[in-house]
Amino acid sequence: MKQLLSIMAILLSIACSPFWGAASAASLSSSSDTLLLAQVDMKDRDIRARVDGDSRDRRVDRGSDDYASRTSKGIGKEGLTECRGEFAYCGASTCKPTGKKIKVKEDGGKTTKEYDEAACKCPIITKKLAVDNGVALHGVAAVNEGNMNGSCQTPSKGTIWSYAELELQVWPQESANWESKQMVTQVCPAGTKAVNCWNYLCKIDPKPTANGVKTATCFCPIGEGYLGHPAGGNESFATAAGAYFSDPSSACSMYPVSGPVPSQ
């Protein structure tokens, strides 16, 4: 059980790093495993050089077998990838069901499962936003999961992937009318119809928001946990969605992009 919680903590630290407040994560952050992925952004490189890097895939080196043993086999043989360049970031977005189904890869693409689909409007992380946060312009992806196809390369013009970024703290948020705001988290109760947008394809919206923020519409599964498997029925869900609504908890009924918190 302890090993399972450690695995889940790793996955949550990837896909839901913006979602954890100090109180929400206290029981998980004590594990050294939650820190394994904190070194994605190497500190000894000049920030300008990092932000100006190219858009090639860069595999995350975690010590081969040792790293693989600490993560779910579902991530697939390629492990995690740093995908450079702009990406959609859905950590504070709510969504709307489309009435369609979306096919989701399980266990490194070995099998697939269908979920109800939701459309989520998410800000695009640009070079300026990366610089403002002091991070490189890249996100973390599991390129054999979601509906990715083993590469950071998008399938067509006008599309973009949704990734996670371990150190992003301030970004344009839906609940603040797309103003850049500090991450604030909340926990939605068990039974929340939550959405997972890690490793999914988005369409770049043709026009920016009124204040000039570039956005994308991402199509993501309702009720997926991670790696294609359903979220259980007894987890609560950590999210940054709704933080700047007058009633932040209202976002819990708006299909928030969020990550399941392992039940004790």
Secondary structure, 3 states (H helix, E strand, C coil): CHHHHHHHHHHHHHHCHHHCCHHHHHHHHCCHHHHHHHHCCCCCCCHHHHHCCCCCEEECCCCHHHHHHCCCHHHCCCCCEEEECCEECCCCCEEEEEEEEEEEEEHHHCEEEEEEEEEEEEEEECHHHHHHHCCCCEEEECCCCECCCCCCCCCCCCEEEECECCCCCEEEEHHHCCEEEECCCEEECCCCCCECCCCEEEEECCCCCCCCCCEEEEEEEECECCCCCECCCCCEEEECCCCCCCCHHHHHHCCEECEEECCC
